[in-house]
Amino acid sequence: MKAVASSIQSAVAHSNFNRYEREIKQKKLNWGFIHSDKFWNENYLQFEKDEFRAVKKLVDILSTSKDSTTLAVACHDLGEFARLHPAGKVVLARMPRSKAKAMECMANDDREVAREA
């Protein structure tokens, strides 16, 4: 019974991360379950996939998006990655644009974007 529960939990976590990847591929982020503490606590190691491709896409979104909600969510998610992943800060330090873009977002006129940055 434990094996079945574990298998179901793994499948749900995997499908949630796939949903996350689809959202960042569209470059339009909105607040929801896949940006919650529960999602991040269950999926932070998934971000290692394909040499941190999802993290790189988040940095790209910070570089290109003009949408306030998308910027706020991307800043939040990068912060969660840095906070939860054992090497999160090191990975982001290897992406110089990540810090520069987050600093730009801190000065954003939109309060939500500035707060999340």
A tleap script that builds the chain and sets N, CA, C and O, in Angstrom:
source leaprc.protein.ff14SB
mol = sequence {
  NMET LYS ALA VAL ALA SER SER ILE GLN SER
  ALA VAL ALA HIE SER ASN PHE ASN ARG TYR
  GLU ARG GLU ILE LYS GLN LYS LYS LEU ASN
  TRP GLY PHE ILE HIE SER ASP LYS PHE TRP
  ASN GLU ASN TYR LEU GLN PHE GLU LYS ASP
  GLU PHE ARG ALA VAL LYS LYS LEU VAL ASP
  ILE LEU SER THR SER LYS ASP SER THR THR
  LEU ALA VAL ALA CYS HIE ASP LEU GLY GLU
  PHE ALA ARG LEU HIE PRO ALA GLY LYS VAL
  VAL LEU ALA ARG MET PRO ARG SER LYS ALA
  LYS ALA MET GLU CYS MET ALA ASN ASP ASP
  ARG GLU VAL ALA ARG GLU CALA
}
set mol.1.N position { 0.825 -1.191 0.000 }
set mol.1.CA position { 0.000 0.000 0.000 }
set mol.1.C position { 0.876 1.263 0.000 }
set mol.1.O position { 0.568 2.245 -0.676 }
set mol.2.N position { 1.974 1.216 0.773 }
set mol.2.CA position { 2.900 2.361 0.822 }
set mol.2.C position { 3.523 2.623 -0.548 }
set mol.2.O position { 3.703 3.773 -0.949 }
set mol.3.N position { 3.849 1.551 -1.257 }
set mol.3.CA position { 4.459 1.686 -2.579 }
set mol.3.C position { 3.497 2.355 -3.558 }
set mol.3.O position { 3.912 3.166 -4.385 }
set mol.4.N position { 2.214 2.015 -3.463 }
set mol.4.CA position { 1.211 2.611 -4.347 }
set mol.4.C position { 1.082 4.104 -4.054 }
set mol.4.O position { 1.057 4.920 -4.975 }
set mol.5.N position { 1.001 4.458 -2.783 }
set mol.5.CA position { 0.890 5.871 -2.392 }
set mol.5.C position { 2.112 6.657 -2.846 }
set mol.5.O position { 1.992 7.783 -3.328 }
set mol.6.N position { 3.274 6.063 -2.691 }
set mol.6.CA position { 4.513 6.717 -3.124 }
set mol.6.C position { 4.530 6.904 -4.633 }
set mol.6.O position { 4.952 7.948 -5.130 }
set mol.7.N position { 4.078 5.906 -5.351 }
set mol.7.CA position { 4.036 5.965 -6.814 }
set mol.7.C position { 3.073 7.054 -7.286 }
set mol.7.O position { 3.378 7.789 -8.225 }
set mol.8.N position { 1.919 7.156 -6.640 }
set mol.8.CA position { 0.938 8.182 -6.998 }
set mol.8.C position { 1.498 9.569 -6.705 }
set mol.8.O position { 1.371 10.479 -7.525 }
set mol.9.N position { 2.113 9.732 -5.543 }
set mol.9.CA position { 2.685 11.024 -5.179 }
set mol.9.C position { 3.774 11.431 -6.178 }
set mol.9.O position { 3.852 12.597 -6.563 }
set mol.10.N position { 4.597 10.498 -6.589 }
set mol.10.CA position { 5.650 10.779 -7.563 }
set mol.10.C position { 5.053 11.190 -8.902 }
set mol.10.O position { 5.546 12.121 -9.539 }
set mol.11.N position { 4.006 10.512 -9.332 }
set mol.11.CA position { 3.360 10.831 -10.605 }
set mol.11.C position { 2.720 12.216 -10.573 }
set mol.11.O position { 2.795 12.956 -11.553 }
set mol.12.N position { 2.091 12.570 -9.451 }
set mol.12.CA position { 1.466 13.890 -9.308 }
set mol.12.C position { 2.532 14.970 -9.322 }
set mol.12.O position { 2.367 15.987 -9.996 }
set mol.13.N position { 3.621 14.772 -8.594 }
set mol.13.CA position { 4.703 15.754 -8.573 }
set mol.13.C position { 5.275 15.925 -9.978 }
set mol.13.O position { 5.551 17.044 -10.410 }
set mol.14.N position { 5.449 14.816 -10.685 }
set mol.14.CA position { 5.994 14.878 -12.048 }
set mol.14.C position { 5.046 15.642 -12.974 }
set mol.14.O position { 5.490 16.466 -13.773 }
set mol.15.N position { 3.744 15.372 -12.869 }
set mol.15.CA position { 2.795 16.059 -13.747 }
set mol.15.C position { 2.695 17.538 -13.388 }
set mol.15.O position { 2.508 18.370 -14.276 }
set mol.16.N position { 2.817 17.886 -12.104 }
set mol.16.CA position { 2.813 19.293 -11.715 }
set mol.16.C position { 4.032 20.023 -12.276 }
set mol.16.O position { 3.927 21.168 -12.715 }
set mol.17.N position { 5.169 19.367 -12.261 }
set mol.17.CA position { 6.363 20.004 -12.815 }
set mol.17.C position { 6.233 20.151 -14.330 }
set mol.17.O position { 6.682 21.150 -14.891 }
set mol.18.N position { 5.628 19.171 -14.996 }
set mol.18.CA position { 5.380 19.290 -16.440 }
set mol.18.C position { 4.473 20.485 -16.724 }
set mol.18.O position { 4.677 21.217 -17.692 }
set mol.19.N position { 3.483 20.668 -15.878 }
set mol.19.CA position { 2.589 21.826 -16.019 }
set mol.19.C position { 3.376 23.126 -15.837 }
set mol.19.O position { 3.153 24.097 -16.560 }
set mol.20.N position { 4.284 23.138 -14.882 }
set mol.20.CA position { 5.136 24.303 -14.651 }
set mol.20.C position { 5.981 24.599 -15.892 }
set mol.20.O position { 6.083 25.747 -16.327 }
set mol.21.N position { 6.580 23.561 -16.448 }
set mol.21.CA position { 7.408 23.736 -17.651 }
set mol.21.C position { 6.588 24.280 -18.821 }
set mol.21.O position { 7.079 25.113 -19.583 }
set mol.22.N position { 5.365 23.825 -18.969 }
set mol.22.CA position { 4.513 24.343 -20.043 }
set mol.22.C position { 4.232 25.831 -19.830 }
set mol.22.O position { 4.232 26.611 -20.782 }
set mol.23.N position { 3.994 26.213 -18.589 }
set mol.23.CA position { 3.705 27.624 -18.304 }
set mol.23.C position { 4.917 28.510 -18.601 }
set mol.23.O position { 4.766 29.565 -19.218 }
set mol.24.N position { 6.111 28.102 -18.175 }
set mol.24.CA position { 7.270 28.960 -18.444 }
set mol.24.C position { 7.623 28.973 -19.932 }
set mol.24.O position { 8.200 29.942 -20.424 }
set mol.25.N position { 7.284 27.913 -20.641 }
set mol.25.CA position { 7.521 27.891 -22.081 }
set mol.25.C position { 6.672 28.954 -22.785 }
set mol.25.O position { 7.089 29.514 -23.799 }
set mol.26.N position { 5.489 29.226 -22.250 }
set mol.26.CA position { 4.607 30.242 -22.813 }
set mol.26.C position { 5.052 31.660 -22.428 }
set mol.26.O position { 4.585 32.640 -23.009 }
set mol.27.N position { 5.946 31.760 -21.457 }
set mol.27.CA position { 6.495 33.041 -20.985 }
set mol.27.C position { 5.424 33.973 -20.424 }
set mol.27.O position { 5.561 35.195 -20.475 }
set mol.28.N position { 4.368 33.385 -19.893 }
set mol.28.CA position { 3.285 34.139 -19.259 }
set mol.28.C position { 2.950 33.425 -17.965 }
set mol.28.O position { 2.295 32.383 -17.978 }
set mol.29.N position { 3.401 33.989 -16.832 }
set mol.29.CA position { 3.225 33.344 -15.542 }
set mol.29.C position { 2.099 34.005 -14.761 }
set mol.29.O position { 1.934 35.224 -14.802 }
set mol.30.N position { 1.329 33.194 -14.053 }
set mol.30.CA position { 0.250 33.680 -13.189 }
set mol.30.C position { 0.318 32.955 -11.862 }
set mol.30.O position { 0.723 31.794 -11.801 }
set mol.31.N position { -0.078 33.637 -10.798 }
set mol.31.CA position { -0.089 33.020 -9.480 }
set mol.31.C position { -1.020 31.824 -9.489 }
set mol.31.O position { -2.073 31.850 -10.126 }
set mol.32.N position { -0.633 30.787 -8.789 }
set mol.32.CA position { -1.454 29.586 -8.688 }
set mol.32.C position { -0.679 28.509 -7.948 }
set mol.32.O position { 0.405 28.750 -7.416 }
set mol.33.N position { -1.258 27.320 -7.926 }
set mol.33.CA position { -0.671 26.214 -7.171 }
set mol.33.C position { 0.782 25.949 -7.547 }
set mol.33.O position { 1.605 25.657 -6.678 }
set mol.34.N position { 1.102 26.049 -8.832 }
set mol.34.CA position { 2.461 25.687 -9.239 }
set mol.34.C position { 3.491 26.761 -8.888 }
set mol.34.O position { 4.642 26.689 -9.319 }
set mol.35.N position { 3.077 27.738 -8.118 }
set mol.35.CA position { 4.025 28.730 -7.597 }
set mol.35.C position { 3.897 28.813 -6.074 }
set mol.35.O position { 4.336 29.787 -5.463 }
set mol.36.N position { 3.299 27.795 -5.471 }
set mol.36.CA position { 3.040 27.780 -4.029 }
set mol.36.C position { 4.176 27.112 -3.256 }
set mol.36.O position { 5.031 26.441 -3.833 }
set mol.37.N position { 4.163 27.309 -1.956 }
set mol.37.CA position { 5.150 26.659 -1.089 }
set mol.37.C position { 5.098 25.141 -1.241 }
set mol.37.O position { 6.134 24.481 -1.320 }
set mol.38.N position { 3.890 24.597 -1.281 }
set mol.38.CA position { 3.741 23.137 -1.402 }
set mol.38.C position { 4.403 22.640 -2.687 }
set mol.38.O position { 5.150 21.663 -2.658 }
set mol.39.N position { 4.134 23.306 -3.818 }
set mol.39.CA position { 4.754 22.906 -5.076 }
set mol.39.C position { 6.270 22.962 -4.954 }
set mol.39.O position { 6.957 22.013 -5.331 }
set mol.40.N position { 6.790 24.051 -4.438 }
set mol.40.CA position { 8.244 24.209 -4.364 }
set mol.40.C position { 8.882 23.197 -3.429 }
set mol.40.O position { 9.950 22.666 -3.732 }
set mol.41.N position { 8.250 22.923 -2.304 }
set mol.41.CA position { 8.798 21.932 -1.376 }
set mol.41.C position { 8.832 20.535 -1.977 }
set mol.41.O position { 9.693 19.731 -1.620 }
set mol.42.N position { 7.910 20.237 -2.882 }
set mol.42.CA position { 7.855 18.912 -3.503 }
set mol.42.C position { 8.695 18.808 -4.776 }
set mol.42.O position { 9.037 17.700 -5.189 }
set mol.43.N position { 9.034 19.930 -5.404 }
set mol.43.CA position { 9.611 19.888 -6.745 }
set mol.43.C position { 10.949 20.583 -6.935 }
set mol.43.O position { 11.462 20.595 -8.054 }
set mol.44.N position { 11.533 21.157 -5.905 }
set mol.44.CA position { 12.742 21.962 -6.129 }
set mol.44.C position { 13.877 21.174 -6.785 }
set mol.44.O position { 14.675 21.752 -7.523 }
set mol.45.N position { 13.962 19.891 -6.536 }
set mol.45.CA position { 15.025 19.092 -7.170 }
set mol.45.C position { 14.747 18.840 -8.654 }
set mol.45.O position { 15.669 18.548 -9.414 }
set mol.46.N position { 13.477 18.951 -9.070 }
set mol.46.CA position { 13.133 18.780 -10.485 }
set mol.46.C position { 13.818 19.840 -11.352 }
set mol.46.O position { 14.011 19.636 -12.551 }
set mol.47.N position { 14.182 20.962 -10.747 }
set mol.47.CA position { 14.778 22.060 -11.513 }
set mol.47.C position { 16.191 21.739 -11.992 }
set mol.47.O position { 16.762 22.505 -12.768 }
set mol.48.N position { 16.764 20.623 -11.545 }
set mol.48.CA position { 18.081 20.188 -12.017 }
set mol.48.C position { 17.996 19.627 -13.440 }
set mol.48.O position { 18.999 19.544 -14.148 }
set mol.49.N position { 16.798 19.250 -13.838 }
set mol.49.CA position { 16.556 18.606 -15.129 }
set mol.49.C position { 17.106 19.456 -16.282 }
set mol.49.O position { 16.937 20.675 -16.314 }
set mol.50.N position { 17.756 18.790 -17.208 }
set mol.50.CA position { 18.295 19.423 -18.419 }
set mol.50.C position { 19.177 20.628 -18.104 }
set mol.50.O position { 19.033 21.700 -18.690 }
set mol.51.N position { 20.086 20.419 -17.169 }
set mol.51.CA position { 21.051 21.459 -16.786 }
set mol.51.C position { 20.362 22.759 -16.372 }
set mol.51.O position { 20.738 23.849 -16.803 }
set mol.52.N position { 19.336 22.611 -15.519 }
set mol.52.CA position { 18.623 23.755 -14.950 }
set mol.52.C position { 17.901 24.585 -16.021 }
set mol.52.O position { 17.834 25.811 -15.939 }
set mol.53.N position { 17.371 23.892 -17.012 }
set mol.53.CA position { 16.683 24.577 -18.111 }
set mol.53.C position { 15.552 25.487 -17.626 }
set mol.53.O position { 15.410 26.604 -18.122 }
set mol.54.N position { 14.749 25.027 -16.668 }
set mol.54.CA position { 13.625 25.838 -16.175 }
set mol.54.C position { 14.130 27.121 -15.503 }
set mol.54.O position { 13.515 28.178 -15.639 }
set mol.55.N position { 15.230 27.025 -14.790 }
set mol.55.CA position { 15.804 28.207 -14.135 }
set mol.55.C position { 16.295 29.193 -15.197 }
set mol.55.O position { 16.077 30.399 -15.081 }
set mol.56.N position { 16.948 28.679 -16.218 }
set mol.56.CA position { 17.425 29.541 -17.312 }
set mol.56.C position { 16.253 30.241 -18.004 }
set mol.56.O position { 16.356 31.408 -18.382 }
set mol.57.N position { 15.149 29.525 -18.166 }
set mol.57.CA position { 13.978 30.128 -18.798 }
set mol.57.C position { 13.387 31.221 -17.912 }
set mol.57.O position { 12.915 32.240 -18.416 }
set mol.58.N position { 13.409 31.017 -16.600 }
set mol.58.CA position { 12.930 32.060 -15.698 }
set mol.58.C position { 13.774 33.329 -15.824 }
set mol.58.O position { 13.242 34.439 -15.831 }
set mol.59.N position { 15.086 33.153 -15.924 }
set mol.59.CA position { 15.979 34.300 -16.100 }
set mol.59.C position { 15.685 34.982 -17.440 }
set mol.59.O position { 15.689 36.210 -17.526 }
set mol.60.N position { 15.433 34.198 -18.472 }
set mol.60.CA position { 15.062 34.770 -19.772 }
set mol.60.C position { 13.764 35.577 -19.658 }
set mol.60.O position { 13.645 36.657 -20.236 }
set mol.61.N position { 12.810 35.051 -18.920 }
set mol.61.CA position { 11.539 35.759 -18.734 }
set mol.61.C position { 11.788 37.103 -18.046 }
set mol.61.O position { 11.207 38.118 -18.431 }
set mol.62.N position { 12.652 37.106 -17.031 }
set mol.62.CA position { 12.987 38.377 -16.365 }
set mol.62.C position { 13.610 39.358 -17.349 }
set mol.62.O position { 13.412 40.567 -17.228 }
set mol.63.N position { 14.346 38.858 -18.304 }
set mol.63.CA position { 15.041 39.701 -19.275 }
set mol.63.C position { 14.121 40.260 -20.354 }
set mol.63.O position { 14.408 41.311 -20.925 }
set mol.64.N position { 13.017 39.570 -20.638 }
set mol.64.CA position { 12.213 39.949 -21.796 }
set mol.64.C position { 10.799 40.407 -21.487 }
set mol.64.O position { 10.225 41.167 -22.266 }
set mol.65.N position { 10.222 39.974 -20.386 }
set mol.65.CA position { 8.809 40.265 -20.126 }
set mol.65.C position { 8.598 41.699 -19.654 }
set mol.65.O position { 9.437 42.278 -18.964 }
set mol.66.N position { 7.469 42.246 -20.038 }
set mol.66.CA position { 7.042 43.568 -19.574 }
set mol.66.C position { 5.811 43.452 -18.679 }
set mol.66.O position { 5.364 44.440 -18.096 }
set mol.67.N position { 5.262 42.231 -18.572 }
set mol.67.CA position { 4.061 41.988 -17.791 }
set mol.67.C position { 4.397 41.925 -16.300 }
set mol.67.O position { 5.242 41.130 -15.889 }
set mol.68.N position { 3.749 42.749 -15.500 }
set mol.68.CA position { 4.056 42.845 -14.075 }
set mol.68.C position { 3.830 41.543 -13.319 }
set mol.68.O position { 4.661 41.151 -12.500 }
set mol.69.N position { 2.729 40.878 -13.583 }
set mol.69.CA position { 2.449 39.617 -12.883 }
set mol.69.C position { 3.493 38.569 -13.242 }
set mol.69.O position { 3.990 37.860 -12.366 }
set mol.70.N position { 3.823 38.469 -14.510 }
set mol.70.CA position { 4.839 37.506 -14.948 }
set mol.70.C position { 6.173 37.796 -14.269 }
set mol.70.O position { 6.844 36.878 -13.798 }
set mol.71.N position { 6.558 39.061 -14.217 }
set mol.71.CA position { 7.820 39.426 -13.557 }
set mol.71.C position { 7.794 39.089 -12.075 }
set mol.71.O position { 8.768 38.554 -11.546 }
set mol.72.N position { 6.696 39.392 -11.400 }
set mol.72.CA position { 6.584 39.106 -9.966 }
set mol.72.C position { 6.685 37.607 -9.699 }
set mol.72.O position { 7.398 37.183 -8.789 }
set mol.73.N position { 5.974 36.807 -10.491 }
set mol.73.CA position { 5.993 35.346 -10.301 }
set mol.73.C position { 7.385 34.794 -10.604 }
set mol.73.O position { 7.870 33.923 -9.882 }
set mol.74.N position { 8.030 35.284 -11.653 }
set mol.74.CA position { 9.377 34.811 -11.990 }
set mol.74.C position { 10.363 35.151 -10.869 }
set mol.74.O position { 11.203 34.325 -10.514 }
set mol.75.N position { 10.266 36.350 -10.317 }
set mol.75.CA position { 11.139 36.722 -9.190 }
set mol.75.C position { 10.885 35.818 -7.990 }
set mol.75.O position { 11.819 35.346 -7.342 }
set mol.76.N position { 9.620 35.587 -7.710 }
set mol.76.CA position { 9.258 34.701 -6.593 }
set mol.76.C position { 9.855 33.313 -6.792 }
set mol.76.O position { 10.453 32.747 -5.876 }
set mol.77.N position { 9.687 32.768 -7.999 }
set mol.77.CA position { 10.155 31.410 -8.263 }
set mol.77.C position { 11.677 31.307 -8.199 }
set mol.77.O position { 12.210 30.323 -7.687 }
set mol.78.N position { 12.362 32.294 -8.703 }
set mol.78.CA position { 13.829 32.276 -8.586 }
set mol.78.C position { 14.252 32.353 -7.122 }
set mol.78.O position { 15.222 31.714 -6.715 }
set mol.79.N position { 13.529 33.128 -6.346 }
set mol.79.CA position { 13.814 33.204 -4.911 }
set mol.79.C position { 13.578 31.881 -4.206 }
set mol.79.O position { 14.359 31.482 -3.343 }
set mol.80.N position { 12.498 31.199 -4.575 }
set mol.80.CA position { 12.222 29.889 -3.988 }
set mol.80.C position { 13.291 28.879 -4.390 }
set mol.80.O position { 13.719 28.066 -3.572 }
set mol.81.N position { 13.713 28.928 -5.626 }
set mol.81.CA position { 14.781 28.036 -6.077 }
set mol.81.C position { 16.051 28.293 -5.267 }
set mol.81.O position { 16.688 27.351 -4.797 }
set mol.82.N position { 16.415 29.549 -5.106 }
set mol.82.CA position { 17.627 29.896 -4.345 }
set mol.82.C position { 17.505 29.456 -2.885 }
set mol.82.O position { 18.481 29.017 -2.276 }
set mol.83.N position { 16.307 29.577 -2.337 }
set mol.83.CA position { 16.088 29.247 -0.924 }
set mol.83.C position { 16.068 27.740 -0.673 }
set mol.83.O position { 16.626 27.273 0.320 }
set mol.84.N position { 15.438 26.982 -1.555 }
set mol.84.CA position { 15.210 25.567 -1.278 }
set mol.84.C position { 16.246 24.612 -1.875 }
set mol.84.O position { 16.584 23.608 -1.248 }
set mol.85.N position { 16.743 24.899 -3.044 }
set mol.85.CA position { 17.684 23.974 -3.680 }
set mol.85.C position { 19.040 24.088 -2.987 }
set mol.85.O position { 19.522 25.196 -2.752 }
set mol.86.N position { 19.655 22.959 -2.659 }
set mol.86.CA position { 20.944 23.003 -1.948 }
set mol.86.C position { 22.015 23.828 -2.669 }
set mol.86.O position { 22.857 24.447 -2.019 }
set mol.87.N position { 21.990 23.840 -3.987 }
set mol.87.CA position { 22.978 24.612 -4.754 }
set mol.87.C position { 22.327 25.788 -5.482 }
set mol.87.O position { 22.914 26.339 -6.414 }
set mol.88.N position { 21.141 26.169 -5.071 }
set mol.88.CA position { 20.389 27.199 -5.771 }
set mol.88.C position { 21.131 28.511 -5.928 }
set mol.88.O position { 21.156 29.092 -7.013 }
set mol.89.N position { 21.729 28.974 -4.854 }
set mol.89.CA position { 22.458 30.252 -4.914 }
set mol.89.C position { 23.684 30.147 -5.818 }
set mol.89.O position { 24.014 31.091 -6.536 }
set mol.90.N position { 24.349 29.011 -5.783 }
set mol.90.CA position { 25.531 28.795 -6.622 }
set mol.90.C position { 25.123 28.749 -8.097 }
set mol.90.O position { 25.782 29.344 -8.950 }
set mol.91.N position { 24.038 28.043 -8.385 }
set mol.91.CA position { 23.553 27.938 -9.766 }
set mol.91.C position { 23.211 29.336 -10.290 }
set mol.91.O position { 23.596 29.692 -11.404 }
set mol.92.N position { 22.495 30.119 -9.499 }
set mol.92.CA position { 22.120 31.466 -9.940 }
set mol.92.C position { 23.334 32.380 -10.061 }
set mol.92.O position { 23.353 33.269 -10.913 }
set mol.93.N position { 24.334 32.178 -9.231 }
set mol.93.CA position { 25.551 32.997 -9.321 }
set mol.93.C position { 26.282 32.750 -10.640 }
set mol.93.O position { 26.999 33.621 -11.132 }
set mol.94.N position { 26.097 31.569 -11.204 }
set mol.94.CA position { 26.712 31.247 -12.499 }
set mol.94.C position { 25.949 31.860 -13.669 }
set mol.94.O position { 26.384 31.776 -14.818 }
set mol.95.N position { 24.827 32.466 -13.372 }
set mol.95.CA position { 24.000 33.124 -14.387 }
set mol.95.C position { 23.984 34.621 -14.066 }
set mol.95.O position { 23.071 35.096 -13.391 }
set mol.96.N position { 24.975 35.359 -14.538 }
set mol.96.CA position { 25.110 36.761 -14.148 }
set mol.96.C position { 23.862 37.610 -14.419 }
set mol.96.O position { 23.568 38.549 -13.678 }
set mol.97.N position { 23.140 37.273 -15.479 }
set mol.97.CA position { 21.923 38.042 -15.777 }
set mol.97.C position { 20.880 37.912 -14.681 }
set mol.97.O position { 20.075 38.823 -14.486 }
set mol.98.N position { 20.880 36.791 -13.959 }
set mol.98.CA position { 19.846 36.581 -12.952 }
set mol.98.C position { 19.902 37.660 -11.875 }
set mol.98.O position { 18.869 38.216 -11.504 }
set mol.99.N position { 21.070 37.953 -11.382 }
set mol.99.CA position { 21.195 38.969 -10.338 }
set mol.99.C position { 20.905 40.366 -10.891 }
set mol.99.O position { 20.205 41.156 -10.258 }
set mol.100.N position { 21.439 40.660 -12.057 }
set mol.100.CA position { 21.227 41.980 -12.659 }
set mol.100.C position { 19.740 42.232 -12.911 }
set mol.100.O position { 19.236 43.319 -12.627 }
set mol.101.N position { 19.052 41.246 -13.435 }
set mol.101.CA position { 17.628 41.414 -13.729 }
set mol.101.C position { 16.797 41.491 -12.457 }
set mol.101.O position { 15.827 42.247 -12.396 }
set mol.102.N position { 17.166 40.721 -11.444 }
set mol.102.CA position { 16.455 40.803 -10.162 }
set mol.102.C position { 16.644 42.189 -9.537 }
set mol.102.O position { 15.709 42.747 -8.963 }
set mol.103.N position { 17.838 42.732 -9.649 }
set mol.103.CA position { 18.099 44.079 -9.127 }
set mol.103.C position { 17.255 45.111 -9.877 }
set mol.103.O position { 16.718 46.034 -9.264 }
set mol.104.N position { 17.136 44.962 -11.187 }
set mol.104.CA position { 16.278 45.858 -11.959 }
set mol.104.C position { 14.831 45.763 -11.480 }
set mol.104.O position { 14.142 46.776 -11.366 }
set mol.105.N position { 14.380 44.553 -11.202 }
set mol.105.CA position { 13.005 44.357 -10.746 }
set mol.105.C position { 12.768 44.987 -9.371 }
set mol.105.O position { 11.647 45.390 -9.060 }
set mol.106.N position { 13.805 45.073 -8.556 }
set mol.106.CA position { 13.661 45.705 -7.246 }
set mol.106.C position { 13.288 47.188 -7.385 }
set mol.106.O position { 12.667 47.764 -6.492 }
set mol.107.N position { 13.669 47.789 -8.499 }
set mol.107.CA position { 13.370 49.197 -8.744 }
set mol.107.C position { 12.118 49.380 -9.610 }
set mol.107.O position { 11.816 50.496 -10.033 }
set mol.108.N position { 11.398 48.298 -9.871 }
set mol.108.CA position { 10.212 48.360 -10.721 }
set mol.108.C position { 9.131 49.218 -10.067 }
set mol.108.O position { 8.982 49.211 -8.844 }
set mol.109.N position { 8.385 49.949 -10.873 }
set mol.109.CA position { 7.297 50.784 -10.364 }
set mol.109.C position { 6.167 49.973 -9.751 }
set mol.109.O position { 5.457 50.460 -8.871 }
set mol.110.N position { 5.998 48.754 -10.205 }
set mol.110.CA position { 4.944 47.893 -9.660 }
set mol.110.C position { 5.410 47.342 -8.307 }
set mol.110.O position { 6.448 46.687 -8.223 }
set mol.111.N position { 4.643 47.609 -7.264 }
set mol.111.CA position { 5.036 47.211 -5.901 }
set mol.111.C position { 5.185 45.712 -5.736 }
set mol.111.O position { 6.073 45.249 -5.020 }
set mol.112.N position { 4.311 44.939 -6.401 }
set mol.112.CA position { 4.374 43.482 -6.293 }
set mol.112.C position { 5.680 42.954 -6.889 }
set mol.112.O position { 6.317 42.073 -6.311 }
set mol.113.N position { 6.072 43.488 -8.034 }
set mol.113.CA position { 7.321 43.068 -8.675 }
set mol.113.C position { 8.497 43.407 -7.766 }
set mol.113.O position { 9.364 42.566 -7.530 }
set mol.114.N position { 8.527 44.629 -7.258 }
set mol.114.CA position { 9.623 45.066 -6.380 }
set mol.114.C position { 9.682 44.201 -5.118 }
set mol.114.O position { 10.770 43.836 -4.673 }
set mol.115.N position { 8.533 43.874 -4.541 }
set mol.115.CA position { 8.511 43.054 -3.321 }
set mol.115.C position { 9.039 41.652 -3.576 }
set mol.115.O position { 9.815 41.125 -2.779 }
set mol.116.N position { 8.623 41.047 -4.681 }
set mol.116.CA position { 9.058 39.677 -4.986 }
set mol.116.C position { 10.539 39.627 -5.362 }
set mol.116.O position { 11.207 38.620 -5.128 }
set mol.117.N position { 11.044 40.697 -5.936 }
set mol.117.CA position { 12.463 40.748 -6.310 }
set mol.117.C position { 13.304 40.800 -5.060 }
set mol.117.O position { 14.531 40.847 -5.143 }
savepdb mol mol.pdb
quit
